[in-house]
């Protein structure tokens, strides 16, 4: 049976997108928003002079690779602050030392078990505080970057506010693309004993 021309073209487009590792555009607003963020990040990485691919002449550009967007990896959690907020020392990938505060943790239920990830409070060279989750999981070193992945956390002043822990936004630090950069090595306490098949995959130039 002969397909109508428009159906044939659409089918070919879908196959092309899948073959290139890109998801066909979704009608779901949440999925479309993540797909748009990924397109914008690719554009930044390829074209912005401050991206690691343009800052390092030896870094070879290639589109970033991701797992398909999966809403099963989006969780809501209160931020449980630690009474004692210890300042910890972390190693960077180049052997340098970093300091950050173990501020609190976010918890989520996955595969029949309650899990948690610590949230760390760091400080930029400009003195601005930031909050982040640095983690590894069962995909680390296999399908995802050997060092681990990061999630940015927006701090909410309302103690009762619900935080969104969205692993579809998990990303690789710059050291995944260029040896010019050193990045924090996630601590063992943030090792998740499950496969987080969401977010950014290993970079393949």
Biotite code that builds the C-alpha atoms (Angstrom):
import biotite.structure as struc

atoms = struc.array([
    struc.Atom([0.000, 0.000, 0.000], chain_id="A", res_id=1, res_name="UNK", atom_name="CA", element="C"),
    struc.Atom([1.314, 3.467, -0.901], chain_id="A", res_id=2, res_name="UNK", atom_name="CA", element="C"),
    struc.Atom([1.479, 6.000, 1.904], chain_id="A", res_id=3, res_name="UNK", atom_name="CA", element="C"),
    struc.Atom([0.219, 9.557, 1.275], chain_id="A", res_id=4, res_name="UNK", atom_name="CA", element="C"),
    struc.Atom([3.112, 11.909, 0.550], chain_id="A", res_id=5, res_name="UNK", atom_name="CA", element="C"),
    struc.Atom([2.754, 13.873, 3.786], chain_id="A", res_id=6, res_name="UNK", atom_name="CA", element="C"),
    struc.Atom([2.670, 10.662, 5.867], chain_id="A", res_id=7, res_name="UNK", atom_name="CA", element="C"),
    struc.Atom([5.748, 9.333, 4.091], chain_id="A", res_id=8, res_name="UNK", atom_name="CA", element="C"),
    struc.Atom([7.657, 12.545, 4.771], chain_id="A", res_id=9, res_name="UNK", atom_name="CA", element="C"),
    struc.Atom([6.634, 12.533, 8.424], chain_id="A", res_id=10, res_name="UNK", atom_name="CA", element="C"),
    struc.Atom([7.667, 8.904, 8.787], chain_id="A", res_id=11, res_name="UNK", atom_name="CA", element="C"),
    struc.Atom([11.043, 9.662, 7.197], chain_id="A", res_id=12, res_name="UNK", atom_name="CA", element="C"),
    struc.Atom([11.546, 12.625, 9.524], chain_id="A", res_id=13, res_name="UNK", atom_name="CA", element="C"),
    struc.Atom([10.832, 10.515, 12.597], chain_id="A", res_id=14, res_name="UNK", atom_name="CA", element="C"),
    struc.Atom([13.280, 7.850, 11.410], chain_id="A", res_id=15, res_name="UNK", atom_name="CA", element="C"),
    struc.Atom([15.928, 10.500, 10.769], chain_id="A", res_id=16, res_name="UNK", atom_name="CA", element="C"),
    struc.Atom([15.521, 11.973, 14.215], chain_id="A", res_id=17, res_name="UNK", atom_name="CA", element="C"),
    struc.Atom([15.690, 8.596, 15.917], chain_id="A", res_id=18, res_name="UNK", atom_name="CA", element="C"),
    struc.Atom([18.695, 7.612, 13.812], chain_id="A", res_id=19, res_name="UNK", atom_name="CA", element="C"),
    struc.Atom([20.534, 10.756, 14.889], chain_id="A", res_id=20, res_name="UNK", atom_name="CA", element="C"),
    struc.Atom([19.782, 10.081, 18.553], chain_id="A", res_id=21, res_name="UNK", atom_name="CA", element="C"),
    struc.Atom([17.266, 12.948, 18.703], chain_id="A", res_id=22, res_name="UNK", atom_name="CA", element="C"),
    struc.Atom([13.765, 12.573, 20.042], chain_id="A", res_id=23, res_name="UNK", atom_name="CA", element="C"),
    struc.Atom([10.861, 13.469, 17.769], chain_id="A", res_id=24, res_name="UNK", atom_name="CA", element="C"),
    struc.Atom([9.220, 16.628, 19.069], chain_id="A", res_id=25, res_name="UNK", atom_name="CA", element="C"),
    struc.Atom([6.547, 15.845, 21.616], chain_id="A", res_id=26, res_name="UNK", atom_name="CA", element="C"),
    struc.Atom([3.093, 17.310, 22.121], chain_id="A", res_id=27, res_name="UNK", atom_name="CA", element="C"),
    struc.Atom([3.596, 17.088, 25.888], chain_id="A", res_id=28, res_name="UNK", atom_name="CA", element="C"),
    struc.Atom([4.428, 20.603, 27.225], chain_id="A", res_id=29, res_name="UNK", atom_name="CA", element="C"),
    struc.Atom([6.892, 19.304, 29.828], chain_id="A", res_id=30, res_name="UNK", atom_name="CA", element="C"),
    struc.Atom([8.755, 17.089, 27.358], chain_id="A", res_id=31, res_name="UNK", atom_name="CA", element="C"),
    struc.Atom([8.841, 19.891, 24.787], chain_id="A", res_id=32, res_name="UNK", atom_name="CA", element="C"),
    struc.Atom([10.335, 22.249, 27.380], chain_id="A", res_id=33, res_name="UNK", atom_name="CA", element="C"),
    struc.Atom([13.172, 19.819, 28.127], chain_id="A", res_id=34, res_name="UNK", atom_name="CA", element="C"),
    struc.Atom([13.753, 19.229, 24.426], chain_id="A", res_id=35, res_name="UNK", atom_name="CA", element="C"),
    struc.Atom([13.914, 22.991, 23.876], chain_id="A", res_id=36, res_name="UNK", atom_name="CA", element="C"),
    struc.Atom([16.447, 23.381, 26.707], chain_id="A", res_id=37, res_name="UNK", atom_name="CA", element="C"),
    struc.Atom([18.585, 20.698, 25.072], chain_id="A", res_id=38, res_name="UNK", atom_name="CA", element="C"),
    struc.Atom([18.469, 22.389, 21.680], chain_id="A", res_id=39, res_name="UNK", atom_name="CA", element="C"),
    struc.Atom([19.456, 25.706, 23.257], chain_id="A", res_id=40, res_name="UNK", atom_name="CA", element="C"),
    struc.Atom([22.332, 24.057, 25.137], chain_id="A", res_id=41, res_name="UNK", atom_name="CA", element="C"),
    struc.Atom([23.617, 22.470, 21.928], chain_id="A", res_id=42, res_name="UNK", atom_name="CA", element="C"),
    struc.Atom([23.512, 25.885, 20.258], chain_id="A", res_id=43, res_name="UNK", atom_name="CA", element="C"),
    struc.Atom([25.414, 27.440, 23.170], chain_id="A", res_id=44, res_name="UNK", atom_name="CA", element="C"),
    struc.Atom([28.027, 24.686, 23.227], chain_id="A", res_id=45, res_name="UNK", atom_name="CA", element="C"),
    struc.Atom([28.600, 24.920, 19.500], chain_id="A", res_id=46, res_name="UNK", atom_name="CA", element="C"),
    struc.Atom([28.548, 28.689, 19.014], chain_id="A", res_id=47, res_name="UNK", atom_name="CA", element="C"),
    struc.Atom([29.195, 30.612, 22.225], chain_id="A", res_id=48, res_name="UNK", atom_name="CA", element="C"),
    struc.Atom([32.829, 31.733, 22.676], chain_id="A", res_id=49, res_name="UNK", atom_name="CA", element="C"),
    struc.Atom([32.636, 30.839, 26.378], chain_id="A", res_id=50, res_name="UNK", atom_name="CA", element="C"),
    struc.Atom([31.659, 27.216, 25.821], chain_id="A", res_id=51, res_name="UNK", atom_name="CA", element="C"),
    struc.Atom([34.366, 24.582, 26.461], chain_id="A", res_id=52, res_name="UNK", atom_name="CA", element="C"),
    struc.Atom([34.414, 23.703, 22.760], chain_id="A", res_id=53, res_name="UNK", atom_name="CA", element="C"),
    struc.Atom([35.374, 27.239, 21.802], chain_id="A", res_id=54, res_name="UNK", atom_name="CA", element="C"),
    struc.Atom([37.575, 27.974, 24.813], chain_id="A", res_id=55, res_name="UNK", atom_name="CA", element="C"),
    struc.Atom([39.671, 24.856, 24.139], chain_id="A", res_id=56, res_name="UNK", atom_name="CA", element="C"),
    struc.Atom([40.939, 24.520, 20.543], chain_id="A", res_id=57, res_name="UNK", atom_name="CA", element="C"),
    struc.Atom([41.545, 20.812, 21.156], chain_id="A", res_id=58, res_name="UNK", atom_name="CA", element="C"),
    struc.Atom([37.948, 20.075, 22.169], chain_id="A", res_id=59, res_name="UNK", atom_name="CA", element="C"),
    struc.Atom([36.037, 18.519, 19.284], chain_id="A", res_id=60, res_name="UNK", atom_name="CA", element="C"),
    struc.Atom([32.406, 19.587, 19.029], chain_id="A", res_id=61, res_name="UNK", atom_name="CA", element="C"),
    struc.Atom([29.652, 17.018, 18.732], chain_id="A", res_id=62, res_name="UNK", atom_name="CA", element="C"),
    struc.Atom([25.963, 17.207, 19.702], chain_id="A", res_id=63, res_name="UNK", atom_name="CA", element="C"),
    struc.Atom([25.343, 16.198, 23.307], chain_id="A", res_id=64, res_name="UNK", atom_name="CA", element="C"),
    struc.Atom([23.546, 12.902, 23.869], chain_id="A", res_id=65, res_name="UNK", atom_name="CA", element="C"),
    struc.Atom([20.639, 12.308, 26.229], chain_id="A", res_id=66, res_name="UNK", atom_name="CA", element="C"),
    struc.Atom([18.235, 9.693, 27.429], chain_id="A", res_id=67, res_name="UNK", atom_name="CA", element="C"),
    struc.Atom([14.660, 10.231, 26.213], chain_id="A", res_id=68, res_name="UNK", atom_name="CA", element="C"),
    struc.Atom([12.751, 12.581, 28.497], chain_id="A", res_id=69, res_name="UNK", atom_name="CA", element="C"),
    struc.Atom([11.017, 10.478, 31.146], chain_id="A", res_id=70, res_name="UNK", atom_name="CA", element="C"),
    struc.Atom([8.614, 12.004, 33.685], chain_id="A", res_id=71, res_name="UNK", atom_name="CA", element="C"),
    struc.Atom([9.161, 8.977, 35.958], chain_id="A", res_id=72, res_name="UNK", atom_name="CA", element="C"),
    struc.Atom([12.460, 10.606, 36.920], chain_id="A", res_id=73, res_name="UNK", atom_name="CA", element="C"),
    struc.Atom([10.841, 13.803, 38.204], chain_id="A", res_id=74, res_name="UNK", atom_name="CA", element="C"),
    struc.Atom([10.247, 13.964, 41.960], chain_id="A", res_id=75, res_name="UNK", atom_name="CA", element="C"),
    struc.Atom([9.050, 16.488, 44.511], chain_id="A", res_id=76, res_name="UNK", atom_name="CA", element="C"),
    struc.Atom([10.691, 16.707, 47.901], chain_id="A", res_id=77, res_name="UNK", atom_name="CA", element="C"),
    struc.Atom([11.072, 19.020, 50.842], chain_id="A", res_id=78, res_name="UNK", atom_name="CA", element="C"),
    struc.Atom([14.646, 20.078, 51.519], chain_id="A", res_id=79, res_name="UNK", atom_name="CA", element="C"),
    struc.Atom([15.603, 18.549, 54.865], chain_id="A", res_id=80, res_name="UNK", atom_name="CA", element="C"),
    struc.Atom([18.305, 20.809, 56.260], chain_id="A", res_id=81, res_name="UNK", atom_name="CA", element="C"),
    struc.Atom([20.957, 19.303, 58.489], chain_id="A", res_id=82, res_name="UNK", atom_name="CA", element="C"),
    struc.Atom([21.161, 20.764, 61.990], chain_id="A", res_id=83, res_name="UNK", atom_name="CA", element="C"),
    struc.Atom([24.917, 20.469, 61.704], chain_id="A", res_id=84, res_name="UNK", atom_name="CA", element="C"),
    struc.Atom([26.012, 21.756, 58.320], chain_id="A", res_id=85, res_name="UNK", atom_name="CA", element="C"),
    struc.Atom([29.531, 20.406, 57.968], chain_id="A", res_id=86, res_name="UNK", atom_name="CA", element="C"),
    struc.Atom([31.994, 21.970, 55.562], chain_id="A", res_id=87, res_name="UNK", atom_name="CA", element="C"),
    struc.Atom([33.510, 19.175, 53.481], chain_id="A", res_id=88, res_name="UNK", atom_name="CA", element="C"),
    struc.Atom([36.550, 18.988, 51.250], chain_id="A", res_id=89, res_name="UNK", atom_name="CA", element="C"),
    struc.Atom([36.058, 17.558, 47.764], chain_id="A", res_id=90, res_name="UNK", atom_name="CA", element="C"),
    struc.Atom([38.624, 16.546, 45.185], chain_id="A", res_id=91, res_name="UNK", atom_name="CA", element="C"),
    struc.Atom([38.549, 18.035, 41.706], chain_id="A", res_id=92, res_name="UNK", atom_name="CA", element="C"),
    struc.Atom([39.399, 15.921, 38.697], chain_id="A", res_id=93, res_name="UNK", atom_name="CA", element="C"),
    struc.Atom([42.806, 17.639, 38.440], chain_id="A", res_id=94, res_name="UNK", atom_name="CA", element="C"),
    struc.Atom([43.684, 16.891, 42.077], chain_id="A", res_id=95, res_name="UNK", atom_name="CA", element="C"),
    struc.Atom([42.651, 20.304, 43.352], chain_id="A", res_id=96, res_name="UNK", atom_name="CA", element="C"),
    struc.Atom([40.622, 20.666, 46.525], chain_id="A", res_id=97, res_name="UNK", atom_name="CA", element="C"),
    struc.Atom([37.213, 22.300, 46.843], chain_id="A", res_id=98, res_name="UNK", atom_name="CA", element="C"),
    struc.Atom([35.144, 23.100, 49.910], chain_id="A", res_id=99, res_name="UNK", atom_name="CA", element="C"),
    struc.Atom([31.379, 23.031, 50.161], chain_id="A", res_id=100, res_name="UNK", atom_name="CA", element="C"),
    struc.Atom([28.772, 22.748, 52.901], chain_id="A", res_id=101, res_name="UNK", atom_name="CA", element="C"),
    struc.Atom([26.646, 19.626, 53.267], chain_id="A", res_id=102, res_name="UNK", atom_name="CA", element="C"),
    struc.Atom([23.481, 21.681, 53.535], chain_id="A", res_id=103, res_name="UNK", atom_name="CA", element="C"),
    struc.Atom([20.621, 19.171, 53.479], chain_id="A", res_id=104, res_name="UNK", atom_name="CA", element="C"),
    struc.Atom([19.087, 16.391, 51.469], chain_id="A", res_id=105, res_name="UNK", atom_name="CA", element="C"),
    struc.Atom([16.229, 15.644, 49.091], chain_id="A", res_id=106, res_name="UNK", atom_name="CA", element="C"),
    struc.Atom([14.449, 12.301, 49.317], chain_id="A", res_id=107, res_name="UNK", atom_name="CA", element="C"),
    struc.Atom([12.468, 10.378, 46.715], chain_id="A", res_id=108, res_name="UNK", atom_name="CA", element="C"),
    struc.Atom([10.875, 6.965, 46.306], chain_id="A", res_id=109, res_name="UNK", atom_name="CA", element="C"),
    struc.Atom([12.123, 4.907, 43.380], chain_id="A", res_id=110, res_name="UNK", atom_name="CA", element="C"),
    struc.Atom([11.871, 1.195, 42.591], chain_id="A", res_id=111, res_name="UNK", atom_name="CA", element="C"),
    struc.Atom([10.195, 0.484, 45.902], chain_id="A", res_id=112, res_name="UNK", atom_name="CA", element="C"),
    struc.Atom([12.791, 2.182, 48.095], chain_id="A", res_id=113, res_name="UNK", atom_name="CA", element="C"),
    struc.Atom([13.205, 5.557, 49.724], chain_id="A", res_id=114, res_name="UNK", atom_name="CA", element="C"),
    struc.Atom([16.385, 7.251, 48.515], chain_id="A", res_id=115, res_name="UNK", atom_name="CA", element="C"),
    struc.Atom([18.138, 10.504, 49.213], chain_id="A", res_id=116, res_name="UNK", atom_name="CA", element="C"),
    struc.Atom([20.757, 12.781, 47.716], chain_id="A", res_id=117, res_name="UNK", atom_name="CA", element="C"),
    struc.Atom([22.700, 15.398, 49.605], chain_id="A", res_id=118, res_name="UNK", atom_name="CA", element="C"),
    struc.Atom([22.516, 19.017, 48.518], chain_id="A", res_id=119, res_name="UNK", atom_name="CA", element="C"),
    struc.Atom([25.765, 20.976, 48.780], chain_id="A", res_id=120, res_name="UNK", atom_name="CA", element="C"),
    struc.Atom([26.133, 24.706, 49.199], chain_id="A", res_id=121, res_name="UNK", atom_name="CA", element="C"),
    struc.Atom([29.127, 26.131, 47.387], chain_id="A", res_id=122, res_name="UNK", atom_name="CA", element="C"),
    struc.Atom([30.398, 29.591, 46.612], chain_id="A", res_id=123, res_name="UNK", atom_name="CA", element="C"),
    struc.Atom([31.505, 31.035, 43.294], chain_id="A", res_id=124, res_name="UNK", atom_name="CA", element="C"),
    struc.Atom([34.731, 32.999, 42.913], chain_id="A", res_id=125, res_name="UNK", atom_name="CA", element="C"),
    struc.Atom([32.499, 36.087, 42.964], chain_id="A", res_id=126, res_name="UNK", atom_name="CA", element="C"),
    struc.Atom([31.160, 35.155, 46.403], chain_id="A", res_id=127, res_name="UNK", atom_name="CA", element="C"),
    struc.Atom([27.702, 34.028, 45.285], chain_id="A", res_id=128, res_name="UNK", atom_name="CA", element="C"),
    struc.Atom([26.237, 30.950, 46.943], chain_id="A", res_id=129, res_name="UNK", atom_name="CA", element="C"),
    struc.Atom([24.892, 28.103, 44.845], chain_id="A", res_id=130, res_name="UNK", atom_name="CA", element="C"),
    struc.Atom([23.262, 24.759, 45.620], chain_id="A", res_id=131, res_name="UNK", atom_name="CA", element="C"),
    struc.Atom([23.941, 21.546, 43.771], chain_id="A", res_id=132, res_name="UNK", atom_name="CA", element="C"),
    struc.Atom([23.565, 17.785, 43.780], chain_id="A", res_id=133, res_name="UNK", atom_name="CA", element="C"),
    struc.Atom([26.675, 15.915, 42.611], chain_id="A", res_id=134, res_name="UNK", atom_name="CA", element="C"),
    struc.Atom([25.879, 12.242, 42.158], chain_id="A", res_id=135, res_name="UNK", atom_name="CA", element="C"),
    struc.Atom([26.790, 8.909, 40.626], chain_id="A", res_id=136, res_name="UNK", atom_name="CA", element="C"),
    struc.Atom([24.527, 5.943, 39.898], chain_id="A", res_id=137, res_name="UNK", atom_name="CA", element="C"),
    struc.Atom([24.532, 2.537, 38.230], chain_id="A", res_id=138, res_name="UNK", atom_name="CA", element="C"),
    struc.Atom([24.956, 4.099, 34.777], chain_id="A", res_id=139, res_name="UNK", atom_name="CA", element="C"),
    struc.Atom([28.136, 5.964, 35.766], chain_id="A", res_id=140, res_name="UNK", atom_name="CA", element="C"),
    struc.Atom([31.123, 4.828, 33.737], chain_id="A", res_id=141, res_name="UNK", atom_name="CA", element="C"),
    struc.Atom([28.886, 2.837, 31.436], chain_id="A", res_id=142, res_name="UNK", atom_name="CA", element="C"),
    struc.Atom([26.270, 4.952, 29.685], chain_id="A", res_id=143, res_name="UNK", atom_name="CA", element="C"),
    struc.Atom([27.042, 8.175, 31.550], chain_id="A", res_id=144, res_name="UNK", atom_name="CA", element="C"),
    struc.Atom([30.167, 10.175, 32.322], chain_id="A", res_id=145, res_name="UNK", atom_name="CA", element="C"),
    struc.Atom([32.781, 8.318, 34.382], chain_id="A", res_id=146, res_name="UNK", atom_name="CA", element="C"),
    struc.Atom([33.117, 11.051, 37.014], chain_id="A", res_id=147, res_name="UNK", atom_name="CA", element="C"),
    struc.Atom([29.392, 11.550, 37.616], chain_id="A", res_id=148, res_name="UNK", atom_name="CA", element="C"),
    struc.Atom([26.710, 14.080, 36.862], chain_id="A", res_id=149, res_name="UNK", atom_name="CA", element="C"),
    struc.Atom([25.361, 17.285, 38.366], chain_id="A", res_id=150, res_name="UNK", atom_name="CA", element="C"),
    struc.Atom([21.985, 18.857, 39.112], chain_id="A", res_id=151, res_name="UNK", atom_name="CA", element="C"),
    struc.Atom([21.531, 22.543, 39.900], chain_id="A", res_id=152, res_name="UNK", atom_name="CA", element="C"),
    struc.Atom([19.173, 23.261, 42.772], chain_id="A", res_id=153, res_name="UNK", atom_name="CA", element="C"),
    struc.Atom([17.355, 26.558, 43.124], chain_id="A", res_id=154, res_name="UNK", atom_name="CA", element="C"),
    struc.Atom([17.239, 27.437, 46.814], chain_id="A", res_id=155, res_name="UNK", atom_name="CA", element="C"),
    struc.Atom([13.760, 28.369, 48.035], chain_id="A", res_id=156, res_name="UNK", atom_name="CA", element="C"),
    struc.Atom([13.423, 30.647, 51.064], chain_id="A", res_id=157, res_name="UNK", atom_name="CA", element="C"),
    struc.Atom([10.078, 29.098, 52.035], chain_id="A", res_id=158, res_name="UNK", atom_name="CA", element="C"),
    struc.Atom([10.889, 26.242, 54.409], chain_id="A", res_id=159, res_name="UNK", atom_name="CA", element="C"),
    struc.Atom([7.673, 24.461, 53.404], chain_id="A", res_id=160, res_name="UNK", atom_name="CA", element="C"),
    struc.Atom([8.313, 24.722, 49.672], chain_id="A", res_id=161, res_name="UNK", atom_name="CA", element="C"),
    struc.Atom([8.504, 21.619, 47.515], chain_id="A", res_id=162, res_name="UNK", atom_name="CA", element="C"),
    struc.Atom([11.696, 21.207, 45.504], chain_id="A", res_id=163, res_name="UNK", atom_name="CA", element="C"),
    struc.Atom([11.634, 19.558, 42.105], chain_id="A", res_id=164, res_name="UNK", atom_name="CA", element="C"),
    struc.Atom([14.317, 16.913, 41.650], chain_id="A", res_id=165, res_name="UNK", atom_name="CA", element="C"),
    struc.Atom([14.351, 16.424, 37.888], chain_id="A", res_id=166, res_name="UNK", atom_name="CA", element="C"),
    struc.Atom([16.929, 13.914, 36.687], chain_id="A", res_id=167, res_name="UNK", atom_name="CA", element="C"),
    struc.Atom([16.059, 14.746, 33.080], chain_id="A", res_id=168, res_name="UNK", atom_name="CA", element="C"),
    struc.Atom([18.146, 17.860, 33.741], chain_id="A", res_id=169, res_name="UNK", atom_name="CA", element="C"),
    struc.Atom([21.186, 15.937, 35.002], chain_id="A", res_id=170, res_name="UNK", atom_name="CA", element="C"),
    struc.Atom([24.218, 17.181, 33.093], chain_id="A", res_id=171, res_name="UNK", atom_name="CA", element="C"),
    struc.Atom([27.922, 16.577, 32.624], chain_id="A", res_id=172, res_name="UNK", atom_name="CA", element="C"),
    struc.Atom([30.455, 19.040, 34.052], chain_id="A", res_id=173, res_name="UNK", atom_name="CA", element="C"),
    struc.Atom([32.801, 20.769, 31.605], chain_id="A", res_id=174, res_name="UNK", atom_name="CA", element="C"),
    struc.Atom([35.636, 18.335, 32.313], chain_id="A", res_id=175, res_name="UNK", atom_name="CA", element="C"),
    struc.Atom([33.618, 15.770, 30.321], chain_id="A", res_id=176, res_name="UNK", atom_name="CA", element="C"),
    struc.Atom([34.391, 17.778, 27.185], chain_id="A", res_id=177, res_name="UNK", atom_name="CA", element="C"),
    struc.Atom([37.819, 19.298, 27.796], chain_id="A", res_id=178, res_name="UNK", atom_name="CA", element="C"),
    struc.Atom([40.891, 18.601, 29.931], chain_id="A", res_id=179, res_name="UNK", atom_name="CA", element="C"),
    struc.Atom([41.193, 22.361, 30.486], chain_id="A", res_id=180, res_name="UNK", atom_name="CA", element="C"),
    struc.Atom([38.590, 22.081, 33.251], chain_id="A", res_id=181, res_name="UNK", atom_name="CA", element="C"),
    struc.Atom([38.589, 20.521, 36.672], chain_id="A", res_id=182, res_name="UNK", atom_name="CA", element="C"),
    struc.Atom([35.284, 19.526, 38.249], chain_id="A", res_id=183, res_name="UNK", atom_name="CA", element="C"),
    struc.Atom([34.117, 18.278, 41.616], chain_id="A", res_id=184, res_name="UNK", atom_name="CA", element="C"),
    struc.Atom([34.146, 14.506, 42.003], chain_id="A", res_id=185, res_name="UNK", atom_name="CA", element="C"),
    struc.Atom([30.806, 13.434, 43.541], chain_id="A", res_id=186, res_name="UNK", atom_name="CA", element="C"),
    struc.Atom([31.274, 11.918, 47.012], chain_id="A", res_id=187, res_name="UNK", atom_name="CA", element="C"),
    struc.Atom([30.481, 8.305, 47.867], chain_id="A", res_id=188, res_name="UNK", atom_name="CA", element="C"),
    struc.Atom([27.574, 9.447, 50.045], chain_id="A", res_id=189, res_name="UNK", atom_name="CA", element="C"),
    struc.Atom([25.771, 10.537, 46.865], chain_id="A", res_id=190, res_name="UNK", atom_name="CA", element="C"),
    struc.Atom([26.160, 7.197, 45.103], chain_id="A", res_id=191, res_name="UNK", atom_name="CA", element="C"),
    struc.Atom([22.687, 5.956, 44.090], chain_id="A", res_id=192, res_name="UNK", atom_name="CA", element="C"),
    struc.Atom([22.345, 2.182, 43.861], chain_id="A", res_id=193, res_name="UNK", atom_name="CA", element="C"),
    struc.Atom([19.931, 2.429, 40.919], chain_id="A", res_id=194, res_name="UNK", atom_name="CA", element="C"),
    struc.Atom([20.279, 3.260, 37.244], chain_id="A", res_id=195, res_name="UNK", atom_name="CA", element="C"),
    struc.Atom([19.204, 6.854, 36.628], chain_id="A", res_id=196, res_name="UNK", atom_name="CA", element="C"),
    struc.Atom([18.440, 6.483, 32.931], chain_id="A", res_id=197, res_name="UNK", atom_name="CA", element="C"),
    struc.Atom([17.585, 10.146, 32.500], chain_id="A", res_id=198, res_name="UNK", atom_name="CA", element="C"),
    struc.Atom([19.496, 13.283, 31.619], chain_id="A", res_id=199, res_name="UNK", atom_name="CA", element="C"),
    struc.Atom([22.789, 13.579, 29.757], chain_id="A", res_id=200, res_name="UNK", atom_name="CA", element="C"),
    struc.Atom([24.762, 10.555, 28.582], chain_id="A", res_id=201, res_name="UNK", atom_name="CA", element="C"),
    struc.Atom([28.496, 10.127, 27.991], chain_id="A", res_id=202, res_name="UNK", atom_name="CA", element="C"),
    struc.Atom([29.974, 12.578, 25.530], chain_id="A", res_id=203, res_name="UNK", atom_name="CA", element="C"),
    struc.Atom([31.204, 11.017, 22.290], chain_id="A", res_id=204, res_name="UNK", atom_name="CA", element="C"),
    struc.Atom([33.114, 13.511, 20.103], chain_id="A", res_id=205, res_name="UNK", atom_name="CA", element="C"),
])
